[in-house]
Amino acid sequence: MMALADYRLCDICSRKAFYDADLEYERDDADHPAVRGEHYTLGYLGDWKVICRDCAKTHEVVIQPIK
């Protein structure tokens, strides 16, 4: 059984969405504007949202400019 911490969890229901233990996270500066509540980066990733298949039936991820 894989540890729950090795999975990226759904941002809606908190169920396992995908196995991410093999992704190379790096510690980042907590004050960096690209870091939103987490102090780790993944390459050039600035922010991300993940939803599981069940939640994708009723929700969508929308990218929009910061106001």
C-alpha atoms as a printed R data frame, in Angstrom:
   type eleno elety resid chain resno       x      y       z
1  ATOM     1    CA   MET     A     1   0.000  0.000   0.000
2  ATOM     2    CA   MET     A     2   1.331  3.450  -0.961
3  ATOM     3    CA   ALA     A     3   1.474  6.197   1.643
4  ATOM     4    CA   LEU     A     4  -1.231  8.834   1.297
5  ATOM     5    CA   ALA     A     5   1.502 11.496   1.288
6  ATOM     6    CA   ASP     A     6   2.781 10.074  -2.022
7  ATOM     7    CA   TYR     A     7  -0.408 11.109  -3.807
8  ATOM     8    CA   ARG     A     8  -1.654 14.455  -5.067
9  ATOM     9    CA   LEU     A     9  -5.094 14.752  -3.540
10 ATOM    10    CA   CYS     A    10  -8.219 16.145  -5.151
11 ATOM    11    CA   ASP     A    11  -8.714 19.803  -4.205
12 ATOM    12    CA   ILE     A    12 -12.476 19.225  -3.897
13 ATOM    13    CA   CYS     A    13 -12.929 15.951  -1.976
14 ATOM    14    CA   SER     A    14  -9.349 15.135  -0.839
15 ATOM    15    CA   ARG     A    15  -9.345 11.663  -2.420
16 ATOM    16    CA   LYS     A    16  -6.252 10.375  -4.179
17 ATOM    17    CA   ALA     A    17  -6.024 11.859  -7.682
18 ATOM    18    CA   PHE     A    18  -2.643 10.600  -8.910
19 ATOM    19    CA   TYR     A    19   0.614  9.121  -7.648
20 ATOM    20    CA   ASP     A    20   3.205 11.884  -7.438
21 ATOM    21    CA   ALA     A    21   6.068 10.418  -5.391
22 ATOM    22    CA   ASP     A    22   8.300 10.289  -8.474
23 ATOM    23    CA   LEU     A    23   7.945 14.017  -9.208
24 ATOM    24    CA   GLU     A    24  10.999 16.043  -8.251
25 ATOM    25    CA   TYR     A    25   9.794 18.687  -5.808
26 ATOM    26    CA   GLU     A    26  12.268 21.315  -4.635
27 ATOM    27    CA   ARG     A    27  12.171 23.481  -1.534
28 ATOM    28    CA   ASP     A    28  11.328 27.071  -2.473
29 ATOM    29    CA   ASP     A    29  11.324 30.509  -0.923
30 ATOM    30    CA   ALA     A    30   8.019 30.870   0.945
31 ATOM    31    CA   ASP     A    31   7.791 34.544  -0.083
32 ATOM    32    CA   HIS     A    32   8.009 33.812  -3.810
33 ATOM    33    CA   PRO     A    33   4.764 34.966  -5.513
34 ATOM    34    CA   ALA     A    34   4.430 31.662  -7.388
35 ATOM    35    CA   VAL     A    35   4.110 29.679  -4.162
36 ATOM    36    CA   ARG     A    36   0.505 29.532  -2.958
37 ATOM    37    CA   GLY     A    37   0.300 28.037   0.489
38 ATOM    38    CA   GLU     A    38   2.945 25.399  -0.193
39 ATOM    39    CA   HIS     A    39   6.661 25.872   0.128
40 ATOM    40    CA   TYR     A    40   7.685 23.511  -2.639
41 ATOM    41    CA   THR     A    41   8.016 23.929  -6.389
42 ATOM    42    CA   LEU     A    42   7.910 21.462  -9.231
43 ATOM    43    CA   GLY     A    43  10.202 22.696 -11.970
44 ATOM    44    CA   TYR     A    44   8.686 25.837 -13.480
45 ATOM    45    CA   LEU     A    45   5.240 25.138 -12.054
46 ATOM    46    CA   GLY     A    46   3.721 28.233 -10.454
47 ATOM    47    CA   ASP     A    47   0.419 26.940  -9.147
48 ATOM    48    CA   TRP     A    48  -1.814 23.948  -9.790
49 ATOM    49    CA   LYS     A    49  -5.183 22.490  -8.995
50 ATOM    50    CA   VAL     A    50  -6.127 18.844  -9.228
51 ATOM    51    CA   ILE     A    51  -9.547 17.229  -9.299
52 ATOM    52    CA   CYS     A    52 -10.309 13.515  -9.343
53 ATOM    53    CA   ARG     A    53 -12.438 11.857 -12.031
54 ATOM    54    CA   ASP     A    54 -15.562 11.892  -9.872
55 ATOM    55    CA   CYS     A    55 -15.289 15.606  -9.059
56 ATOM    56    CA   ALA     A    56 -14.486 16.386 -12.719
57 ATOM    57    CA   LYS     A    57 -18.079 15.361 -13.495
58 ATOM    58    CA   THR     A    58 -19.410 18.357 -11.553
59 ATOM    59    CA   HIS     A    59 -16.467 20.814 -11.322
60 ATOM    60    CA   GLU     A    60 -13.930 22.406 -13.647
61 ATOM    61    CA   VAL     A    61 -10.570 24.094 -13.222
62 ATOM    62    CA   VAL     A    62 -10.499 27.653 -14.593
63 ATOM    63    CA   ILE     A    63  -7.330 29.680 -15.186
64 ATOM    64    CA   GLN     A    64  -7.792 33.431 -15.033
65 ATOM    65    CA   PRO     A    65  -5.676 36.539 -14.448
66 ATOM    66    CA   ILE     A    66  -5.053 37.595 -10.852
67 ATOM    67    CA   LYS     A    67  -7.090 40.682 -10.022
